[in-house]
Amino acid sequence: MKIITIKNSEQPEFDRDLIASLPQSGPRYTSYPTADRFHSGFDEEKYRHALSLRNLGALNKPLSLYIHIPFCNTICYYCGCNKIITKDKSRADAYIEYLEKEMALLAPHLNGRQKLAQLHFGGGTPTFLSDDQLERVFAMIRTYFELIPNGEYSIEIDPRKVSRETVLHLGKLGFNRMSVGIQDFDPKVQEAVNRIQSFEETKEVIDAAREAGFKSVSVDLIYGLPHQSVESIKTTIDTVLSLDPDRLALYHYAHLPHIFKPQRRIDTAAVPGSEEKLDMLQYCVQTLTERGYVFIGMDHFAKPDDELSIALREGWLQRNFQGYSTYADCDLVAIGVSSIGKIGSTYAQNERDIDAYYAAIDAGRLPVMRGYQLNQDDILRRNIIQDLMCRFVLDFSLYEDMFGIPFPVYFKDELADLQQMAELGLVQLKANGLQVTPKGRFLIRNIAMVFDYHLRHKETTAKYSQTV
């Protein structure tokens, strides 16, 4: 598909009243259709078939690898991730054995040693693994894959459990990008969410990453945590900016204790209300913009010379299960409990329960729990949502040429909804396309949801996060 660049001379506009008037929950669109649409009818056989089509050269896309490490030493009360709380490192030894077995089961379907454009270790806490355990996993990776010189090789870091020496070791293994969890530096907030983390240990990890030659250091923050306020977050933002991160993600905390058990330990009365959350977000956005960071999309910011900012300007930004990416659309092989991969027009998710994951592998099966085979309409809408999330524009003729549809007829209902958004100032509609306005960029999830067929026509039990 032809790539269109956006008008990045237009800075995003934080229209507080408009955002407050459109409260809505919705997907983050790391995939379309979203994971709540996956089903058990997509099984190991269908996953193997998708891999066989890839081997025939049907798509010829670069390859990414995701490895899920589910273990954490301690529990953060805000967290809704699939994780296992333990201090027993031997559990990781057993888990790595199963990663190796899963990779051996996958290998015959990968058509030889593949070049890796991207690698991501997620969790849980990937650095729960010791240096020796990480070496073992990397030996497995290098057995089946080749890391290319300019690839993206990233890992999520909990600074509380990582030494400078371990970070240097990660660099030697091949990692060149790092995401550092911070969330908040205020001691009262940290205590309320059971994540005590000092500035000094965080700085040591980031300094070590730069010493090791990491190309990019990203930090994660959360607004809306218990006891946070505009005043407290000002101090956190100033402290974070003193670390000079290349990228910054600012996530909205969704307090859903009826869904996520750890959140039941949080005092609901201490969670700030929607008005104060918007005040915090507005302050953060203004401060980051004033300090020169580029708004990438949704809740992500980057320095102007960062690869994400360049990709946004030049129109080749992508979005995948790990968020925004600079690489062209890749096929994704995912291993480990609960991990989600994408091959061609399919998604496949592994067993979420670790015992079920182990049992499938012991039986000689790829541990696929559920997945999804996209139809032509899904592929069309996936392309549209990707363009909205990453380029903030749509050229209707591109989809008409590629999919053989009359856009205004096919999307008659969607265009009627977009007309209402145009009247609110979120988009500019033309006969042949759409441009998201500066104020619409903060509500891009709301705009993308217009094209979500499944939201329009099918019920779901999923609980989505608030769009802003």
N, C-alpha and C positions, 0 to 999 in steps of 0.2 A: 504494500500500500504506500502511495505517495505520502511523504511526511510534510506537514505544514508547521511552520514556526508560529509562535504566538507573539503578540505585541508586548514584549517585556519592558518596553519603555513606560508602560502603564503599571505603576506600583499597585499592589493589592490595597483595597480600601476596606477598613474594618468599620462597617456600619452597624454599630451596637444595637440600635433600635430595630433595624431590620432583622438581625440575627435573633434578637430576643422575641420577635414576633413570629418566628418560624421554628419553634421547638419541634424537633423530630428525631427519632431514632432510626438508624439504618446501617447497612453494611459498609465495611471499609473497602470492599472491592479489591482485596488481594487476589481474588479470583472471581470469574463470572462463568456460570452460576456459582453462588456462594456455597460454602461447605455444608450449610444446613439442608441443601438440596441433594447432597450425595445420598446414595441408597445401597443396600446390601445386594441388590440385583447385579451391581457391578462387582465382579469377583476376580479371583486370581487369574482365571482363564481369559477374561476380557483384558486384564492388564498385560498378560503375556502376548495377547494378540496385538495390542497397541505397540508394544516393544518390537514385535516382528515387522509391523508396518514401517516403523522407524528404520529398522535395519535394511529394508528394501529401498531406502532413500526417498520415501514418500514426502518427507518434509525437509530433511537435511538441515536441521537447526543445530546451533551449538548446544552443548550439554552443561547443565549445572548439577551439583550434588548438594543435598541437604542432609545433615546428620543431627538427629535429635538426641540430646543428653538430658534425661528427665530428672536427674538428682539435684537436690539443694540441701545444704547443711542446716539451714533454718528456714522458717516460713515467714514470708512477708504477707501481712494480713490483707493487703489490697489485691493480691495476685489471684488471677483466675486461670492461670496456665495449668496444663496437664503436667504434674510434677510428683516426685517422690521425695519426702523429707527423710534424710538419714545422714548419719556421720560415718557410716560403715563403708570405707573405700573398697572393701572386697566385693560389694554389690556391683560396683562399676567393673571389676574384673570379669564377673559373670556376664554382665551386660555386653561388654566388648566382645566376648566370645560369640554372642548371638549376632552382634553387628557383622562379625567376620563370616558367620554362617549365612546370614541374609545376603551379604555381598557375593558369596560363593554361589548361592542359588540364583542371583541376578545375572552373574557373569555370562552364562551361556546365551542370554538374551540381549547382550550389549554389543555383540559383533566385534569382539577384540578390545584392545586397550584404547580407551577413548580420551580425547583431549577435553580438559575441563576449563570452561570459560569462567565458571563461578563455583565457589565452595562456601558453604555457610554452616557453622556450628551454632545450633540454637538450643534452648532449654525451657525449663530447668536452668541449671548453671553449668555450662560446658567446662568451666575451669574447676568444677568439682573433681575432674580427672587430674591425677598427678602427672608430672612431666613424663614419667615412664609410660603411663597409660596413654597419654597423648601421642607419644612416639609410636606406640603399638597401632593406634588408629591410623596414623599417617602412613605407616608401613603398609597397612591394608589399602589405603587410598592409592598409594603409588604403585601397588601391584596391579590395580585395575584401571588406573587413570594416569594421564600425563598433565601436570600443571603447566599451563602456557605462560610465557613471560609477562604478559599484560593482563592476566586474569584478575578477577575480584575474589579474594580469599579472606572471608570475614569470620569473626567470632564475637559472641556476646560475653561480656566480662562483668563479674561482681568484684569490685575493688577490695572488698573486705577480706577476700580469700586468696588474693593473688600478690605475689612478691615481684619486685623488679626483675629478678632472675627468671621467673616464669614467663614474664612478658618478653624478655629477650629470647627465651627459648621458643616462644610462639613465632617470633620473627624468623628464627632460623628454620623452623619447620616449613614456613612458607606463607603464613598469614600476613596480609598487608593492609587490612582494614579492621577496625575494632569499634564495637558499640559498648559504651560504658554506662551501666545503670547507676543513676544518682537519685532521681525522684525528687528529693528535697534535702537541703542542708540544715533546716531548722531542727534543733534537738527535740523540741516538743512534738513536732510532726513525726520525726523519726521514731521516737518512743511509741507514739500512738499506732504506728504501722509495723512495729517490731523490725525496723531496719536502721540500726545505729551505724552510721558511716561517717568517718571524719574527712575533712577537707584534705588533710595531709596524706592519707592512704590513697585517696582518689587522685591527687596530684602526682604521687609517686608512679602510679600505673600509667597515667597519660604521658608523663615525662619519659618513662621507659619505652612506651610505644614509639615516641618520636626518635628516641635514641636507637631503637631497633629498625627504624626506617619505614614504619607504617605510613601508607599514603594518606590515610584519612582516619580521624578519630571523631566518632559521634557520641553524643551524650543523650541520655533519656531523662526527661523530667515528667512529672505528673502534676496537674493542677486540679484542685477539688478534694485534696486529701484532708483528713480531720485536723482541725486547728490551723489550717492554712488561712491566710488573709492577704489582702493586697500588700500590706506593710511587710509581712513575713516573706512573701515571694519576691519582693524587691531585693531583699538581702540575698536570697538564694540566687536570683538571676545575676546580680553583681558578682557573687562568688563564682558562679559557673563561668561567666564571661572572662574572669581573670585566668581561667584555665585555657582560654583561647581555642575552643573546639572547632573543628572544621564543619561539623554538622550538628544540628540540635533538633531533637524531637520533643514535642510538648503535647503529651497525651492527656485526654480528659478522663478523670476517674469516674467510673460508673459504680455507684454503691448499690450492689444487688446481693445483699446477704442471704436472700431466700434461694439464690442460685449457687453462690460461691461460699462455702462453709467458712473459710478463713476470715471472711469479711464480718462474720458474726462477732468477732472479737473487737471490732471497731465500734466506738461509741457513735451511734447515728446522730445524736444531738450535736456532736462536734464537727460533723461534715458540713461545709459551707453550703449555703443555698445557691440557687441558680443565678441570682443577681450578682452575688459576690464572685462566683465562678467567672461570670462574664467580665467583671471588673479586672480579675486577675489575668484572664486571657488578653484583654485589651491592653493592659500594661505590658505584658510580655511581648506581644506583637509589636507594639510601638517601640519598645526598647530595642528589640532585636533588629528591627528595620533601621532605626536610627544608628545602630552600631554597625550597619553595613551588611547584615545578613539578608540573603535573598529568600523570599517565601517560595518554596518549591511546590507545595500543595498540601492540602489538608492540615497537618500539624508538623510539617517538616521545614527546616530552614538550613541554609548552607552558605558558606562564604562565596563571594562572587567568582573566585577562581577555582572553586571545588568542581569536581567532575559532574556532580548533580546539577549545579547551576549552569554549567556549560551545556550539558545535555538538554536542559530546559530551554535555554536560549536558542539552541540549534535544532530543536524539534525531535530529538531521538531519545528522550526520556522514556523509561519503561516502568511498569509496576508488576510486582510478583508477590509471592507469599511472604517475603521478607521486607516488603515495602517498595520504596522507589529504588530504581537501579539504572545504571548507565549502559548496560549491555542490551543488545538486540534481543528480542523475544527468544528465550531458550527453552528447550525441553529440560525438565527437572526430574532427576532420580532422587527419591527421598528414602532414607533408611532410618530404622529406629522406631520405637514405640510411638504411635499416634502421628507420625510424620505424613505429610501430604506431598505427592509428586504430580507432575503434569507431563504427559507424553502426547504430543499431537493434539487431538481434540478430545482427550480424556483426562480425568483426574482420578487418582487412587490414593486412599488413606489407609495406613496400617492400623492394626489393632491398637485400641487406646488403653486396654488393660494389659499390664506387663506379663501376667501369667498366660493370657490368651496369645500374646505376641510370641512368647517362648514356645508355647505348645504348637503353634502353627509351624514354626521353624523346625522344631523337633520332628514334626510329621513330614518334613521335606517340602513344605508349601511356602510360597511367598505370602507373608502375613497380611494380605489385603483384607480389610474389614468392610470397606464400602468404597464407592467411587461414583463416577458420572461420565457418560458418553454424550458429548455435545452434539446437538443437531445443527442444521444450517442456520436456523434462527438464532440459536445460542451463540454461534461463531460470529454472526453479524453483530449481535448486541455486545458481545465481548469486545470486538474491535471498536465499537462506538464508545463504550464505557472507558476503555483504555485511552482513547484519544481525548475524551473529556477530562479524565483524571490527570493526564500527563501533558496535554497540549492546550487544553481549554478552548479548542475549536473543533468544529465539524464542517467538512466539505461534503455535502450530500451527494455530489456527482461521483465521488470515489466509491461510495457504497453501492450506488446504482450500477456503476461499471463492473465492480467486482462481484456483486451478488445478483445482478439482473433484476433489480426491483425499482419501481417508481417510488422514491423516498416519501413524497408527500402523501401518497396513497397508503403505502405500507405502514407508515407511522402517523396516521391521521390523528389518533387519540393522543399520542405522545406530543405532537405538535400543538394540539389544543392546550395541553397542560403547560407546555413551554411558553405559549402565548401569555398565560397568566404570570409566569416567571418573568417574562419580558416586561410586563406592566409594572412589576415590582423592581425592575432594574437589575435583575440577576443575569440576564442574557440579552444579546442583540440578535434578533432573528432577521434573516434575509431570505430571498427566494431560493438561494442555492446553498445556504449554510447557516452556521450559528457561531457566535463568538461569546464566550463567557466574559462578563464585565469585571472590572477590578473588584467591585463589592461582591460579585457572584463567586469569586474564587474561594472565599472562605466557606461557601455553602455548596461546594462542588459535589459533595455526596448527595445532597438533596436533588441536584440537577441530574446526576447520573442515575438516581433511583427512578426517574421518569421512564428510562429505557429498560428497566428490569421487568421482563415479562413475568417472572415467577412471583414477584411482589404484587403485580397487578392481578394475577389470575390464580395463584395457588396459596393456600394457607401455610404457615410455618409456626413451629413452636419456639423458634430461635428468639433470643432476647438480644437485640442489637444495642450498640452503644449510641449515645447522643451524637448527632452529626457535628455539632460544635459545642 
